[in-house]
Amino acid sequence: MTHALFTPITLRDLEVRNRIWAPPMCQYSVHDRDGIATSWHLMHYGSLARGGAGAIIVEATGVVPEGRIAPQDLGLWNDAQRDALAPIVELAHSQGAAMGIQLAHAGRKASTHPEWGTGGSGSLTADEGGWETAGPSALAFPGLDVPRALDAAGLDEVVTAFTDSARRAVEAGFDLVEIHGAHGYLLHEFLSPLSNQREDEYGGSLENRARLLLRVVDAVRAEIGDAMPMLVRLSGTDWLEDGLTVQEVGQVGAWLREHGVDMLDISSGGNYTPAPIPVGPGYQVPLATAVRTASGVPTGAVGMIDEPFQAEQIVATGLADVVLVGRELLRDPNFPLRAARAVRYAEPHIPSQYARAHR
Ligand SMILES: Cc1cc2nc3c(=O)[nH]c(=O)nc-3n(C[C@H](O)[C@H](O)[C@H](O)COP(=O)(O)O)c2cc1C
């Protein structure tokens, strides 16, 4: 019996031990609004690695302070933040996992209350430590503050911030970087006509709306060199008629291939609410498959992939190249080991300390 899930995958110089990856998941566990990882991050990412995930993509990490979703987010705009991430990467490596990090700018959805902990919701006020947000156009996400439209100098600063953070990711020992181009954050805001009404070369046609993303990708590649894989997370659709479509995302994926992107991580939505999202088991897999086919780029599928055989089938039948398992890994960080037993894979990565439990 073959085990598609446990067939290693190679991207550039990186071989990843299996196809069950952990997607980025905000932990909102920075203590002093300083973007510095804490003991929670060490424990959390260490347990995902010990549980057998192939690659782990560290949560959305702000490339600039104003690019954080909330003040409790990780950051990578200074060297102290880099130095706090390095031991986490080392711990995950000791357990055989590859480590990635999602470099993010939250754009018009920055400066919000975290999901838990403050009791508040929506945009932070100045008194609460909020800041002015920025986006492609002065158009608010429903319920949030109106952002400032970025000018040419602001766009240059965004590109430089991604580049500098990517350099620090390399220095911290990460194996791959993922650019956050999904969920209604800055780069998705440029891609989507719902949030981008610019009349310059960054708005209008799809080519123009993709320009900032492609600039970021090129600049990051120049910084990280040829050996390190780069992923881009995209929303496969806005789920709205006048929003970004899966056909457009497939075209963006093809451009990203030409610009050396090694894998697409296909999620959906996040740029407008309410949107009619047909949530259910594997509901975003068809988007991943469509983008994979249109772009020719290896693709990860994500979204309610919670069962071992469901995951195995997605990879075995070529619907996607890897599966990213989010909340199920929060419920059970040992999901990859459980999946290995389910598909009768004989050689999962079991820590010697736990071997007796697996005989
Ligand atoms: C607690 C939590 C935090 C999340 N944070 C991020 C994030 O930082 N970046 C991102 O792209 N997606 C984020 N997501 C979305 C997940 O990466 C994933 O796409 C989503 O949970 C669907 O997969 P699942 O059904 O397997 O959980 C988050 C999801 C959860 C549950």
The ligand as a Tripos MOL2 file, in Angstrom:
@<TRIPOS>MOLECULE
LIG
   31    33     1     0     0
SMALL
NO_CHARGES

@<TRIPOS>ATOM
      1 C1         -6.7060   30.1210   15.7970 C.3       1 LIG1
      2 C2         -6.5520   30.3630   14.3130 C.ar      1 LIG1
      3 C3         -5.6540   31.3260   13.8700 C.ar      1 LIG1
      4 C4         -5.4550   31.5260   12.4980 C.ar      1 LIG1
      5 N1         -4.4820   32.4060   12.0730 N.ar      1 LIG1
      6 C5         -4.1480   32.4560   10.7600 C.ar      1 LIG1
      7 C6         -2.9910   33.1540   10.3400 C.ar      1 LIG1
      8 O1         -2.1960   33.6610   11.1320 O.2       1 LIG1
      9 N2         -2.7560   33.2220    8.9980 N.ar      1 LIG1
     10 C7         -3.5610   32.5970    8.0850 C.ar      1 LIG1
     11 O2         -3.2960   32.6890    6.8790 O.2       1 LIG1
     12 N3         -4.6280   31.8780    8.4760 N.ar      1 LIG1
     13 C8         -4.9170   31.7700    9.7860 C.ar      1 LIG1
     14 N4         -5.9450   30.9570   10.1940 N.ar      1 LIG1
     15 C9         -6.6180   30.1080    9.2010 C.3       1 LIG1
     16 C10        -5.9530   28.7220    9.1530 C.3       1 LIG1
     17 O3         -4.6320   28.7870    8.6730 O.3       1 LIG1
     18 C11        -6.7530   27.7360    8.2730 C.3       1 LIG1
     19 O4         -6.7180   28.2220    6.9550 O.3       1 LIG1
     20 C12        -8.1950   27.6100    8.7450 C.3       1 LIG1
     21 O5         -8.2410   27.3720   10.1500 O.3       1 LIG1
     22 C13        -8.9330   26.4920    8.0170 C.3       1 LIG1
     23 O6         -8.3350   25.2490    8.2480 O.3       1 LIG1
     24 P1         -8.9170   24.1940    9.3460 P.3       1 LIG1
     25 O7        -10.3590   23.9680    9.0060 O.co2     1 LIG1
     26 O8         -8.0710   22.9830    9.1660 O.co2     1 LIG1
     27 O9         -8.7600   24.8210   10.6860 O.co2     1 LIG1
     28 C14        -6.1890   30.7740   11.5620 C.ar      1 LIG1
     29 C15        -7.1170   29.8430   12.0170 C.ar      1 LIG1
     30 C16        -7.2890   29.6080   13.3690 C.ar      1 LIG1
     31 C17        -8.2450   28.5440   13.8230 C.3       1 LIG1
@<TRIPOS>BOND
     1     1     2 1
     2     2     3 ar
     3     2    30 ar
     4     3     4 ar
     5     4     5 ar
     6     4    28 ar
     7     5     6 ar
     8     6     7 ar
     9     6    13 1
    10     7     8 2
    11     7     9 ar
    12     9    10 ar
    13    10    11 2
    14    10    12 ar
    15    12    13 ar
    16    13    14 ar
    17    14    15 1
    18    14    28 ar
    19    15    16 1
    20    16    17 1
    21    16    18 1
    22    18    19 1
    23    18    20 1
    24    20    21 1
    25    20    22 1
    26    22    23 1
    27    23    24 1
    28    24    25 2
    29    24    26 1
    30    24    27 1
    31    28    29 ar
    32    29    30 ar
    33    30    31 1
@<TRIPOS>SUBSTRUCTURE
     1 LIG1         1 GROUP 0 **** ****
